[in-house]
Amino acid sequence: MPLEQIIFIYVFGLLGALALLALWNEHRRRGFETLNNDDKVFRCNRCGMVYTDDSDVDRSRCPQCGRTNDPFEY
Ligand SMILES: [Zn+2]
């Protein structure tokens, strides 16, 4: 195998690995942001626990004491 071909494969493989790593990071970052945007913050009226639930729910049950709460307004 000629040296040029070995170098080409090496560089191409390195670039491919870097591209995959960047794509994976982007995917992970986007997923995290989507998760944050979709979540609604709730604060329990009984025990004061702050927790999150899906954005499509109007009311959510506290995971600590079981009380149903309205979304927490900032
Ligand atoms: Zn509670």
N, CA, C, O and the ligand as a Tripos MOL2 file, in Angstrom:
@<TRIPOS>MOLECULE
protein
  297   295    75     0     0
PROTEIN
NO_CHARGES

@<TRIPOS>ATOM
      1 N           0.8430   -1.2020    0.0000 N.3       1 MET1
      2 CA          0.0000    0.0000    0.0000 C.3       1 MET1
      3 C           0.8790    1.2540    0.0000 C.2       1 MET1
      4 O           1.7570    1.3890    0.8520 O.2       1 MET1
      5 N           0.6520    2.1730   -0.9480 N.am      2 PRO2
      6 CA          1.4830    3.3890   -0.9910 C.3       2 PRO2
      7 C           1.2380    4.2870    0.2200 C.2       2 PRO2
      8 O           0.1550    4.2960    0.8050 O.2       2 PRO2
      9 N           2.2730    5.0360    0.5730 N.am      3 LEU3
     10 CA          2.2300    5.8800    1.7670 C.3       3 LEU3
     11 C           1.1090    6.9230    1.6930 C.2       3 LEU3
     12 O           0.4540    7.2250    2.6910 O.2       3 LEU3
     13 N           0.9010    7.4740    0.4660 N.am      4 GLU4
     14 CA         -0.1430    8.4910    0.3020 C.3       4 GLU4
     15 C          -1.5210    7.9460    0.6810 C.2       4 GLU4
     16 O          -2.3430    8.6410    1.2790 O.2       4 GLU4
     17 N          -1.7460    6.6850    0.3180 N.am      5 GLN5
     18 CA         -3.0410    6.0560    0.5940 C.3       5 GLN5
     19 C          -3.2340    5.8370    2.0880 C.2       5 GLN5
     20 O          -4.3300    6.0070    2.6240 O.2       5 GLN5
     21 N          -2.1290    5.4520    2.7560 N.am      6 ILE6
     22 CA         -2.1900    5.2370    4.2150 C.3       6 ILE6
     23 C          -2.5120    6.5540    4.9230 C.2       6 ILE6
     24 O          -3.3400    6.6070    5.8320 O.2       6 ILE6
     25 N          -1.8220    7.6310    4.4720 N.am      7 ILE7
     26 CA         -2.0620    8.9540    5.0680 C.3       7 ILE7
     27 C          -3.4970    9.4050    4.8020 C.2       7 ILE7
     28 O          -4.1570    9.9420    5.6920 O.2       7 ILE7
     29 N          -3.9730    9.1870    3.5820 N.am      8 PHE8
     30 CA         -5.3290    9.5780    3.2040 C.3       8 PHE8
     31 C          -6.3630    8.8830    4.0850 C.2       8 PHE8
     32 O          -7.2860    9.5130    4.6010 O.2       8 PHE8
     33 N          -6.1880    7.5620    4.2470 N.am      9 ILE9
     34 CA         -7.1270    6.7880    5.0680 C.3       9 ILE9
     35 C          -7.0790    7.2550    6.5210 C.2       9 ILE9
     36 O          -8.1070    7.3550    7.1900 O.2       9 ILE9
     37 N          -5.8450    7.5450    7.0040 N.am     10 TYR10
     38 CA         -5.6590    7.9900    8.3790 C.3      10 TYR10
     39 C          -6.3650    9.3310    8.6200 C.2      10 TYR10
     40 O          -7.1000    9.4940    9.5940 O.2      10 TYR10
     41 N          -6.1220   10.3010    7.6960 N.am     11 VAL11
     42 CA         -6.7200   11.6330    7.8270 C.3      11 VAL11
     43 C          -8.2380   11.5630    7.6820 C.2      11 VAL11
     44 O          -8.9790   12.1960    8.4350 O.2      11 VAL11
     45 N          -8.6850   10.7810    6.6990 N.am     12 PHE12
     46 CA        -10.1230   10.6430    6.4500 C.3      12 PHE12
     47 C         -10.8260   10.0160    7.6550 C.2      12 PHE12
     48 O         -11.9090   10.4430    8.0550 O.2      12 PHE12
     49 N         -10.1880    9.0010    8.2180 N.am     13 GLY13
     50 CA        -10.7510    8.3360    9.3890 C.3      13 GLY13
     51 C         -10.8070    9.2670   10.5840 C.2      13 GLY13
     52 O         -11.7800    9.2580   11.3390 O.2      13 GLY13
     53 N          -9.7670   10.0720   10.7600 N.am     14 LEU14
     54 CA         -9.7010   11.0260   11.8690 C.3      14 LEU14
     55 C         -10.8030   12.0820   11.7270 C.2      14 LEU14
     56 O         -11.4820   12.4220   12.6960 O.2      14 LEU14
     57 N         -10.9660   12.5960   10.4920 N.am     15 LEU15
     58 CA        -12.0070   13.6070   10.2260 C.3      15 LEU15
     59 C         -13.4020   13.0220   10.4420 C.2      15 LEU15
     60 O         -14.3010   13.6760   10.9700 O.2      15 LEU15
     61 N         -13.5500   11.7720   10.0160 N.am     16 GLY16
     62 CA        -14.8320   11.0990   10.1850 C.3      16 GLY16
     63 C         -15.1720   10.9310   11.6580 C.2      16 GLY16
     64 O         -16.3160   11.1250   12.0700 O.2      16 GLY16
     65 N         -14.1670   10.5680   12.4460 N.am     17 ALA17
     66 CA        -14.3660   10.3790   13.8830 C.3      17 ALA17
     67 C         -14.7200   11.7010   14.5470 C.2      17 ALA17
     68 O         -15.5930   11.7480   15.4130 O.2      17 ALA17
     69 N         -14.0450   12.7770   14.1440 N.am     18 LEU18
     70 CA        -14.3140   14.1130   14.6840 C.3      18 LEU18
     71 C         -15.7200   14.5770   14.3140 C.2      18 LEU18
     72 O         -16.4260   15.1660   15.1320 O.2      18 LEU18
     73 N         -16.1170   14.3020   13.0690 N.am     19 ALA19
     74 CA        -17.4520   14.6880   12.6010 C.3      19 ALA19
     75 C         -18.5210   13.9390   13.3890 C.2      19 ALA19
     76 O         -19.5370   14.5240   13.7630 O.2      19 ALA19
     77 N         -18.3010   12.6610   13.6430 N.am     20 LEU20
     78 CA        -19.2410   11.8590   14.4130 C.3      20 LEU20
     79 C         -19.3530   12.3740   15.8400 C.2      20 LEU20
     80 O         -20.4410   12.4320   16.4130 O.2      20 LEU20
     81 N         -18.2120   12.7440   16.4000 N.am     21 LEU21
     82 CA        -18.1640   13.2700   17.7640 C.3      21 LEU21
     83 C         -18.9310   14.5880   17.8560 C.2      21 LEU21
     84 O         -19.6760   14.8140   18.8100 O.2      21 LEU21
     85 N         -18.7410   15.4670   16.8450 N.am     22 ALA22
     86 CA        -19.4320   16.7600   16.8110 C.3      22 ALA22
     87 C         -20.9270   16.5590   16.6470 C.2      22 ALA22
     88 O         -21.7190   17.2370   17.3000 O.2      22 ALA22
     89 N         -21.3230   15.6330   15.7790 N.am     23 LEU23
     90 CA        -22.7340   15.3310   15.5670 C.3      23 LEU23
     91 C         -23.3700   14.7940   16.8380 C.2      23 LEU23
     92 O         -24.5040   15.1400   17.1710 O.2      23 LEU23
     93 N         -22.6290   13.9430   17.5480 N.am     24 TRP24
     94 CA        -23.1380   13.3350   18.7620 C.3      24 TRP24
     95 C         -23.3290   14.3920   19.8460 C.2      24 TRP24
     96 O         -24.3240   14.3790   20.5710 O.2      24 TRP24
     97 N         -22.3640   15.3100   19.9490 N.am     25 ASN25
     98 CA        -22.4520   16.3990   20.9160 C.3      25 ASN25
     99 C         -23.6410   17.3100   20.6130 C.2      25 ASN25
    100 O         -24.3780   17.7180   21.5110 O.2      25 ASN25
    101 N         -23.8100   17.6230   19.3120 N.am     26 GLU26
    102 CA        -24.9160   18.4780   18.8750 C.3      26 GLU26
    103 C         -26.2540   17.8240   19.1900 C.2      26 GLU26
    104 O         -27.1870   18.4740   19.6610 O.2      26 GLU26
    105 N         -26.3280   16.5340   18.9230 N.am     27 HIS27
    106 CA        -27.5550   15.7730   19.1670 C.3      27 HIS27
    107 C         -27.8840   15.7640   20.6550 C.2      27 HIS27
    108 O         -29.0410   15.9170   21.0480 O.2      27 HIS27
    109 N         -26.8560   15.5830   21.4760 N.am     28 ARG28
    110 CA        -27.0430   15.5090   22.9170 C.3      28 ARG28
    111 C         -27.4850   16.8640   23.4680 C.2      28 ARG28
    112 O         -28.3590   16.9410   24.3310 O.2      28 ARG28
    113 N         -26.8510   17.9570   22.9440 N.am     29 ARG29
    114 CA        -27.1550   19.3140   23.3740 C.3      29 ARG29
    115 C         -28.5960   19.6810   23.0020 C.2      29 ARG29
    116 O         -29.3270   20.2680   23.7990 O.2      29 ARG29
    117 N         -28.9850   19.3220   21.7700 N.am     30 ARG30
    118 CA        -30.3130   19.6200   21.2770 C.3      30 ARG30
    119 C         -31.3650   18.8610   22.0860 C.2      30 ARG30
    120 O         -32.4250   19.3940   22.4130 O.2      30 ARG30
    121 N         -31.0470   17.6140   22.3960 N.am     31 GLY31
    122 CA        -31.9680   16.7980   23.1740 C.3      31 GLY31
    123 C         -32.1650   17.3630   24.5640 C.2      31 GLY31
    124 O         -33.2690   17.3350   25.1090 O.2      31 GLY31
    125 N         -31.0850   17.8780   25.1330 N.am     32 PHE32
    126 CA        -31.1540   18.4530   26.4670 C.3      32 PHE32
    127 C         -31.9940   19.7210   26.4640 C.2      32 PHE32
    128 O         -32.7920   19.9420   27.3740 O.2      32 PHE32
    129 N         -31.8150   20.5580   25.4370 N.am     33 GLU33
    130 CA        -32.5710   21.8050   25.3340 C.3      33 GLU33
    131 C         -34.0510   21.5280   25.1130 C.2      33 GLU33
    132 O         -34.9140   22.1940   25.6840 O.2      33 GLU33
    133 N         -34.3310   20.5300   24.2700 N.am     34 THR34
    134 CA        -35.7130   20.1570   23.9980 C.3      34 THR34
    135 C         -36.3860   19.6770   25.2780 C.2      34 THR34
    136 O         -37.5490   19.9800   25.5410 O.2      34 THR34
    137 N         -35.6300   18.9260   26.0600 N.am     35 LEU35
    138 CA        -36.1420   18.4020   27.3230 C.3      35 LEU35
    139 C         -36.4890   19.5480   28.2560 C.2      35 LEU35
    140 O         -37.5210   19.5130   28.9260 O.2      35 LEU35
    141 N         -35.6370   20.5630   28.3060 N.am     36 ASN36
    142 CA        -35.8730   21.7110   29.1740 C.3      36 ASN36
    143 C         -37.0560   22.5360   28.7030 C.2      36 ASN36
    144 O         -37.8480   23.0130   29.5170 O.2      36 ASN36
    145 N         -37.1830   22.7090   27.3720 N.am     37 ASN37
    146 CA        -38.2640   23.5170   26.8310 C.3      37 ASN37
    147 C         -39.6180   22.8380   27.0200 C.2      37 ASN37
    148 O         -40.6330   23.5050   27.2170 O.2      37 ASN37
    149 N         -39.6230   21.5190   26.9600 N.am     38 ASP38
    150 CA        -40.8710   20.7850   27.0560 C.3      38 ASP38
    151 C         -41.3540   20.6590   28.4960 C.2      38 ASP38
    152 O         -42.5370   20.4160   28.7340 O.2      38 ASP38
    153 N         -40.4600   20.8200   29.4440 N.am     39 ASP39
    154 CA        -40.8330   20.5950   30.8310 C.3      39 ASP39
    155 C         -41.4800   21.8130   31.4690 C.2      39 ASP39
    156 O         -41.0900   22.9520   31.2120 O.2      39 ASP39
    157 N         -42.4510   21.5570   32.2830 N.am     40 LYS40
    158 CA        -43.1190   22.5870   33.0490 C.3      40 LYS40
    159 C         -42.6690   22.4430   34.5000 C.2      40 LYS40
    160 O         -42.5470   21.3360   35.0230 O.2      40 LYS40
    161 N         -42.4280   23.5820   35.1310 N.am     41 VAL41
    162 CA        -41.9620   23.5310   36.5130 C.3      41 VAL41
    163 C         -43.1490   23.6330   37.4680 C.2      41 VAL41
    164 O         -44.0120   24.4990   37.3190 O.2      41 VAL41
    165 N         -43.1750   22.7500   38.4290 N.am     42 PHE42
    166 CA        -44.2320   22.7670   39.4390 C.3      42 PHE42
    167 C         -43.6160   22.9710   40.8190 C.2      42 PHE42
    168 O         -42.4880   22.5570   41.0870 O.2      42 PHE42
    169 N         -44.3880   23.6180   41.6820 N.am     43 ARG43
    170 CA        -43.9490   23.7660   43.0570 C.3      43 ARG43
    171 C         -45.0960   23.3160   43.9610 C.2      43 ARG43
    172 O         -46.2190   23.8150   43.8810 O.2      43 ARG43
    173 N         -44.7780   22.3810   44.8000 N.am     44 CYS44
    174 CA        -45.8120   21.7970   45.6560 C.3      44 CYS44
    175 C         -46.3110   22.8050   46.6900 C.2      44 CYS44
    176 O         -45.5240   23.4630   47.3710 O.2      44 CYS44
    177 N         -47.6530   22.9110   46.7910 N.am     45 ASN45
    178 CA        -48.2500   23.8320   47.7560 C.3      45 ASN45
    179 C         -48.1720   23.2940   49.1850 C.2      45 ASN45
    180 O         -48.2840   24.0540   50.1470 O.2      45 ASN45
    181 N         -47.9820   21.9990   49.3130 N.am     46 ARG46
    182 CA        -47.9790   21.4080   50.6410 C.3      46 ARG46
    183 C         -46.5560   21.3100   51.2150 C.2      46 ARG46
    184 O         -46.2980   21.7860   52.3210 O.2      46 ARG46
    185 N         -45.6370   20.6910   50.4590 N.am     47 CYS47
    186 CA        -44.3090   20.4520   51.0210 C.3      47 CYS47
    187 C         -43.2330   21.3460   50.3940 C.2      47 CYS47
    188 O         -42.0840   21.3250   50.8360 O.2      47 CYS47
    189 N         -43.5960   22.1400   49.3600 N.am     48 GLY48
    190 CA        -42.6470   23.0830   48.7820 C.3      48 GLY48
    191 C         -41.6640   22.4760   47.8090 C.2      48 GLY48
    192 O         -40.7370   23.1610   47.3750 O.2      48 GLY48
    193 N         -41.8300   21.2120   47.4500 N.am     49 MET49
    194 CA        -40.9070   20.5550   46.5380 C.3      49 MET49
    195 C         -41.0610   21.1130   45.1170 C.2      49 MET49
    196 O         -42.1770   21.2530   44.6170 O.2      49 MET49
    197 N         -39.9340   21.4290   44.4740 N.am     50 VAL50
    198 CA        -39.9410   21.9000   43.0890 C.3      50 VAL50
    199 C         -39.5930   20.7310   42.1880 C.2      50 VAL50
    200 O         -38.5720   20.0700   42.3750 O.2      50 VAL50
    201 N         -40.4540   20.4800   41.2060 N.am     51 TYR51
    202 CA        -40.2160   19.3610   40.2940 C.3      51 TYR51
    203 C         -40.7360   19.7220   38.9050 C.2      51 TYR51
    204 O         -41.4350   20.7220   38.7450 O.2      51 TYR51
    205 N         -40.3990   18.9150   37.9050 N.am     52 THR52
    206 CA        -40.8160   19.1870   36.5290 C.3      52 THR52
    207 C         -41.7030   18.0620   36.0080 C.2      52 THR52
    208 O         -41.6220   16.9160   36.4500 O.2      52 THR52
    209 N         -42.5580   18.4350   35.0450 N.am     53 ASP53
    210 CA        -43.4020   17.4470   34.3760 C.3      53 ASP53
    211 C         -43.5670   17.8610   32.9150 C.2      53 ASP53
    212 O         -43.0780   18.9170   32.5140 O.2      53 ASP53
    213 N         -44.2470   17.0460   32.1210 N.am     54 ASP54
    214 CA        -44.4370   17.3730   30.7030 C.3      54 ASP54
    215 C         -45.2440   18.6540   30.5430 C.2      54 ASP54
    216 O         -46.0620   18.9940   31.3980 O.2      54 ASP54
    217 N         -45.0020   19.3780   29.4170 N.am     55 SER55
    218 CA        -45.6620   20.6630   29.1880 C.3      55 SER55
    219 C         -47.1390   20.4950   28.8250 C.2      55 SER55
    220 O         -47.9020   21.4570   28.9040 O.2      55 SER55
    221 N         -47.5530   19.2850   28.4250 N.am     56 ASP56
    222 CA        -48.9280   19.0910   27.9840 C.3      56 ASP56
    223 C         -49.8810   18.7820   29.1390 C.2      56 ASP56
    224 O         -51.0760   18.5740   28.9280 O.2      56 ASP56
    225 N         -49.3450   18.7540   30.3580 N.am     57 VAL57
    226 CA        -50.2290   18.5130   31.4970 C.3      57 VAL57
    227 C         -50.5650   19.8440   32.1850 C.2      57 VAL57
    228 O         -49.7010   20.7100   32.3230 O.2      57 VAL57
    229 N         -51.8150   20.0000   32.6130 N.am     58 ASP58
    230 CA        -52.2440   21.2250   33.2790 C.3      58 ASP58
    231 C         -51.8750   21.1960   34.7610 C.2      58 ASP58
    232 O         -51.4670   22.2040   35.3380 O.2      58 ASP58
    233 N         -52.0240   20.0390   35.3480 N.am     59 ARG59
    234 CA        -51.7070   19.8890   36.7520 C.3      59 ARG59
    235 C         -50.8490   18.6410   36.9190 C.2      59 ARG59
    236 O         -50.9530   17.6860   36.1500 O.2      59 ARG59
    237 N         -49.9960   18.6710   37.9470 N.am     60 SER60
    238 CA        -49.1090   17.5390   38.1490 C.3      60 SER60
    239 C         -49.0620   17.1330   39.6170 C.2      60 SER60
    240 O         -49.1770   17.9640   40.5190 O.2      60 SER60
    241 N         -48.8910   15.8370   39.8260 N.am     61 ARG61
    242 CA        -48.8820   15.3120   41.1850 C.3      61 ARG61
    243 C         -47.4720   15.3730   41.7640 C.2      61 ARG61
    244 O         -46.5050   15.0080   41.0940 O.2      61 ARG61
    245 N         -47.3560   15.8240   42.9840 N.am     62 CYS62
    246 CA        -46.0680   15.9180   43.6590 C.3      62 CYS62
    247 C         -45.4990   14.5240   43.9040 C.2      62 CYS62
    248 O         -46.1860   13.6640   44.4540 O.2      62 CYS62
    249 N         -44.2340   14.2910   43.4950 N.am     63 PRO63
    250 CA        -43.6510   12.9590   43.6870 C.3      63 PRO63
    251 C         -43.3330   12.6660   45.1540 C.2      63 PRO63
    252 O         -43.0740   11.5190   45.5180 O.2      63 PRO63
    253 N         -43.3550   13.6940   45.9880 N.am     64 GLN64
    254 CA        -42.9800   13.4920   47.3900 C.3      64 GLN64
    255 C         -44.1870   13.2240   48.2890 C.2      64 GLN64
    256 O         -44.1720   12.2850   49.0850 O.2      64 GLN64
    257 N         -45.2530   14.0650   48.1620 N.am     65 CYS65
    258 CA        -46.3910   13.9010   49.0680 C.3      65 CYS65
    259 C         -47.6770   13.5570   48.3380 C.2      65 CYS65
    260 O         -48.6650   13.2120   48.9870 O.2      65 CYS65
    261 N         -47.7040   13.6390   46.9830 N.am     66 GLY66
    262 CA        -48.8710   13.2110   46.2250 C.3      66 GLY66
    263 C         -49.9160   14.2860   46.0020 C.2      66 GLY66
    264 O         -50.9700   13.9960   45.4360 O.2      66 GLY66
    265 N         -49.6660   15.5110   46.4220 N.am     67 ARG67
    266 CA        -50.6170   16.5890   46.2170 C.3      67 ARG67
    267 C         -50.5840   17.0580   44.7660 C.2      67 ARG67
    268 O         -49.5080   17.1560   44.1770 O.2      67 ARG67
    269 N         -51.7550   17.3530   44.1780 N.am     68 THR68
    270 CA        -51.8270   17.8510   42.8060 C.3      68 THR68
    271 C         -51.6480   19.3540   42.8000 C.2      68 THR68
    272 O         -52.3320   20.0690   43.5320 O.2      68 THR68
    273 N         -50.7130   19.8450   41.9620 N.am     69 ASN69
    274 CA        -50.3630   21.2680   41.9610 C.3      69 ASN69
    275 C         -50.5380   21.9150   40.5980 C.2      69 ASN69
    276 O         -50.4970   21.2420   39.5680 O.2      69 ASN69
    277 N         -50.7340   23.2320   40.6040 N.am     70 ASP70
    278 CA        -50.7540   24.0140   39.3680 C.3      70 ASP70
    279 C         -49.3190   24.3280   38.9740 C.2      70 ASP70
    280 O         -48.4180   24.2490   39.8090 O.2      70 ASP70
    281 N         -49.0900   24.6910   37.6800 N.am     71 PRO71
    282 CA        -47.7270   25.0200   37.2400 C.3      71 PRO71
    283 C         -47.1640   26.1980   38.0230 C.2      71 PRO71
    284 O         -47.8910   27.1190   38.3960 O.2      71 PRO71
    285 N         -45.8690   26.1530   38.2640 N.am     72 PHE72
    286 CA        -45.2070   27.1940   39.0200 C.3      72 PHE72
    287 C         -44.9270   28.3910   38.1140 C.2      72 PHE72
    288 O         -44.2920   28.2440   37.0700 O.2      72 PHE72
    289 N         -45.3960   29.5730   38.5080 N.am     73 GLU73
    290 CA        -45.1840   30.7830   37.7200 C.3      73 GLU73
    291 C         -43.9880   31.5450   38.2650 C.2      73 GLU73
    292 O         -43.8540   31.7370   39.4730 O.2      73 GLU73
    293 N         -43.1050   31.9840   37.3370 N.am     74 TYR74
    294 CA        -41.9260   32.7290   37.7890 C.3      74 TYR74
    295 C         -42.2670   34.1820   38.1180 C.2      74 TYR74
    296 O         -41.3880   34.9480   38.5130 O.2      74 TYR74
    297 ZN        -45.4840   17.8240   47.9400 Zn       75 ZN75
@<TRIPOS>BOND
     1     1     2 1
     2     2     3 1
     3     3     4 2
     4     3     5 am
     5     5     6 1
     6     6     7 1
     7     7     8 2
     8     7     9 am
     9     9    10 1
    10    10    11 1
    11    11    12 2
    12    11    13 am
    13    13    14 1
    14    14    15 1
    15    15    16 2
    16    15    17 am
    17    17    18 1
    18    18    19 1
    19    19    20 2
    20    19    21 am
    21    21    22 1
    22    22    23 1
    23    23    24 2
    24    23    25 am
    25    25    26 1
    26    26    27 1
    27    27    28 2
    28    27    29 am
    29    29    30 1
    30    30    31 1
    31    31    32 2
    32    31    33 am
    33    33    34 1
    34    34    35 1
    35    35    36 2
    36    35    37 am
    37    37    38 1
    38    38    39 1
    39    39    40 2
    40    39    41 am
    41    41    42 1
    42    42    43 1
    43    43    44 2
    44    43    45 am
    45    45    46 1
    46    46    47 1
    47    47    48 2
    48    47    49 am
    49    49    50 1
    50    50    51 1
    51    51    52 2
    52    51    53 am
    53    53    54 1
    54    54    55 1
    55    55    56 2
    56    55    57 am
    57    57    58 1
    58    58    59 1
    59    59    60 2
    60    59    61 am
    61    61    62 1
    62    62    63 1
    63    63    64 2
    64    63    65 am
    65    65    66 1
    66    66    67 1
    67    67    68 2
    68    67    69 am
    69    69    70 1
    70    70    71 1
    71    71    72 2
    72    71    73 am
    73    73    74 1
    74    74    75 1
    75    75    76 2
    76    75    77 am
    77    77    78 1
    78    78    79 1
    79    79    80 2
    80    79    81 am
    81    81    82 1
    82    82    83 1
    83    83    84 2
    84    83    85 am
    85    85    86 1
    86    86    87 1
    87    87    88 2
    88    87    89 am
    89    89    90 1
    90    90    91 1
    91    91    92 2
    92    91    93 am
    93    93    94 1
    94    94    95 1
    95    95    96 2
    96    95    97 am
    97    97    98 1
    98    98    99 1
    99    99   100 2
   100    99   101 am
   101   101   102 1
   102   102   103 1
   103   103   104 2
   104   103   105 am
   105   105   106 1
   106   106   107 1
   107   107   108 2
   108   107   109 am
   109   109   110 1
   110   110   111 1
   111   111   112 2
   112   111   113 am
   113   113   114 1
   114   114   115 1
   115   115   116 2
   116   115   117 am
   117   117   118 1
   118   118   119 1
   119   119   120 2
   120   119   121 am
   121   121   122 1
   122   122   123 1
   123   123   124 2
   124   123   125 am
   125   125   126 1
   126   126   127 1
   127   127   128 2
   128   127   129 am
   129   129   130 1
   130   130   131 1
   131   131   132 2
   132   131   133 am
   133   133   134 1
   134   134   135 1
   135   135   136 2
   136   135   137 am
   137   137   138 1
   138   138   139 1
   139   139   140 2
   140   139   141 am
   141   141   142 1
   142   142   143 1
   143   143   144 2
   144   143   145 am
   145   145   146 1
   146   146   147 1
   147   147   148 2
   148   147   149 am
   149   149   150 1
   150   150   151 1
   151   151   152 2
   152   151   153 am
   153   153   154 1
   154   154   155 1
   155   155   156 2
   156   155   157 am
   157   157   158 1
   158   158   159 1
   159   159   160 2
   160   159   161 am
   161   161   162 1
   162   162   163 1
   163   163   164 2
   164   163   165 am
   165   165   166 1
   166   166   167 1
   167   167   168 2
   168   167   169 am
   169   169   170 1
   170   170   171 1
   171   171   172 2
   172   171   173 am
   173   173   174 1
   174   174   175 1
   175   175   176 2
   176   175   177 am
   177   177   178 1
   178   178   179 1
   179   179   180 2
   180   179   181 am
   181   181   182 1
   182   182   183 1
   183   183   184 2
   184   183   185 am
   185   185   186 1
   186   186   187 1
   187   187   188 2
   188   187   189 am
   189   189   190 1
   190   190   191 1
   191   191   192 2
   192   191   193 am
   193   193   194 1
   194   194   195 1
   195   195   196 2
   196   195   197 am
   197   197   198 1
   198   198   199 1
   199   199   200 2
   200   199   201 am
   201   201   202 1
   202   202   203 1
   203   203   204 2
   204   203   205 am
   205   205   206 1
   206   206   207 1
   207   207   208 2
   208   207   209 am
   209   209   210 1
   210   210   211 1
   211   211   212 2
   212   211   213 am
   213   213   214 1
   214   214   215 1
   215   215   216 2
   216   215   217 am
   217   217   218 1
   218   218   219 1
   219   219   220 2
   220   219   221 am
   221   221   222 1
   222   222   223 1
   223   223   224 2
   224   223   225 am
   225   225   226 1
   226   226   227 1
   227   227   228 2
   228   227   229 am
   229   229   230 1
   230   230   231 1
   231   231   232 2
   232   231   233 am
   233   233   234 1
   234   234   235 1
   235   235   236 2
   236   235   237 am
   237   237   238 1
   238   238   239 1
   239   239   240 2
   240   239   241 am
   241   241   242 1
   242   242   243 1
   243   243   244 2
   244   243   245 am
   245   245   246 1
   246   246   247 1
   247   247   248 2
   248   247   249 am
   249   249   250 1
   250   250   251 1
   251   251   252 2
   252   251   253 am
   253   253   254 1
   254   254   255 1
   255   255   256 2
   256   255   257 am
   257   257   258 1
   258   258   259 1
   259   259   260 2
   260   259   261 am
   261   261   262 1
   262   262   263 1
   263   263   264 2
   264   263   265 am
   265   265   266 1
   266   266   267 1
   267   267   268 2
   268   267   269 am
   269   269   270 1
   270   270   271 1
   271   271   272 2
   272   271   273 am
   273   273   274 1
   274   274   275 1
   275   275   276 2
   276   275   277 am
   277   277   278 1
   278   278   279 1
   279   279   280 2
   280   279   281 am
   281   281   282 1
   282   282   283 1
   283   283   284 2
   284   283   285 am
   285   285   286 1
   286   286   287 1
   287   287   288 2
   288   287   289 am
   289   289   290 1
   290   290   291 1
   291   291   292 2
   292   291   293 am
   293   293   294 1
   294   294   295 1
   295   295   296 2
@<TRIPOS>SUBSTRUCTURE
     1 MET1         2 RESIDUE 1 A MET
     2 PRO2         6 RESIDUE 1 A PRO
     3 LEU3        10 RESIDUE 1 A LEU
     4 GLU4        14 RESIDUE 1 A GLU
     5 GLN5        18 RESIDUE 1 A GLN
     6 ILE6        22 RESIDUE 1 A ILE
     7 ILE7        26 RESIDUE 1 A ILE
     8 PHE8        30 RESIDUE 1 A PHE
     9 ILE9        34 RESIDUE 1 A ILE
    10 TYR10       38 RESIDUE 1 A TYR
    11 VAL11       42 RESIDUE 1 A VAL
    12 PHE12       46 RESIDUE 1 A PHE
    13 GLY13       50 RESIDUE 1 A GLY
    14 LEU14       54 RESIDUE 1 A LEU
    15 LEU15       58 RESIDUE 1 A LEU
    16 GLY16       62 RESIDUE 1 A GLY
    17 ALA17       66 RESIDUE 1 A ALA
    18 LEU18       70 RESIDUE 1 A LEU
    19 ALA19       74 RESIDUE 1 A ALA
    20 LEU20       78 RESIDUE 1 A LEU
    21 LEU21       82 RESIDUE 1 A LEU
    22 ALA22       86 RESIDUE 1 A ALA
    23 LEU23       90 RESIDUE 1 A LEU
    24 TRP24       94 RESIDUE 1 A TRP
    25 ASN25       98 RESIDUE 1 A ASN
    26 GLU26      102 RESIDUE 1 A GLU
    27 HIS27      106 RESIDUE 1 A HIS
    28 ARG28      110 RESIDUE 1 A ARG
    29 ARG29      114 RESIDUE 1 A ARG
    30 ARG30      118 RESIDUE 1 A ARG
    31 GLY31      122 RESIDUE 1 A GLY
    32 PHE32      126 RESIDUE 1 A PHE
    33 GLU33      130 RESIDUE 1 A GLU
    34 THR34      134 RESIDUE 1 A THR
    35 LEU35      138 RESIDUE 1 A LEU
    36 ASN36      142 RESIDUE 1 A ASN
    37 ASN37      146 RESIDUE 1 A ASN
    38 ASP38      150 RESIDUE 1 A ASP
    39 ASP39      154 RESIDUE 1 A ASP
    40 LYS40      158 RESIDUE 1 A LYS
    41 VAL41      162 RESIDUE 1 A VAL
    42 PHE42      166 RESIDUE 1 A PHE
    43 ARG43      170 RESIDUE 1 A ARG
    44 CYS44      174 RESIDUE 1 A CYS
    45 ASN45      178 RESIDUE 1 A ASN
    46 ARG46      182 RESIDUE 1 A ARG
    47 CYS47      186 RESIDUE 1 A CYS
    48 GLY48      190 RESIDUE 1 A GLY
    49 MET49      194 RESIDUE 1 A MET
    50 VAL50      198 RESIDUE 1 A VAL
    51 TYR51      202 RESIDUE 1 A TYR
    52 THR52      206 RESIDUE 1 A THR
    53 ASP53      210 RESIDUE 1 A ASP
    54 ASP54      214 RESIDUE 1 A ASP
    55 SER55      218 RESIDUE 1 A SER
    56 ASP56      222 RESIDUE 1 A ASP
    57 VAL57      226 RESIDUE 1 A VAL
    58 ASP58      230 RESIDUE 1 A ASP
    59 ARG59      234 RESIDUE 1 A ARG
    60 SER60      238 RESIDUE 1 A SER
    61 ARG61      242 RESIDUE 1 A ARG
    62 CYS62      246 RESIDUE 1 A CYS
    63 PRO63      250 RESIDUE 1 A PRO
    64 GLN64      254 RESIDUE 1 A GLN
    65 CYS65      258 RESIDUE 1 A CYS
    66 GLY66      262 RESIDUE 1 A GLY
    67 ARG67      266 RESIDUE 1 A ARG
    68 THR68      270 RESIDUE 1 A THR
    69 ASN69      274 RESIDUE 1 A ASN
    70 ASP70      278 RESIDUE 1 A ASP
    71 PRO71      282 RESIDUE 1 A PRO
    72 PHE72      286 RESIDUE 1 A PHE
    73 GLU73      290 RESIDUE 1 A GLU
    74 TYR74      294 RESIDUE 1 A TYR
    75 ZN75       297 GROUP 0 **** ****
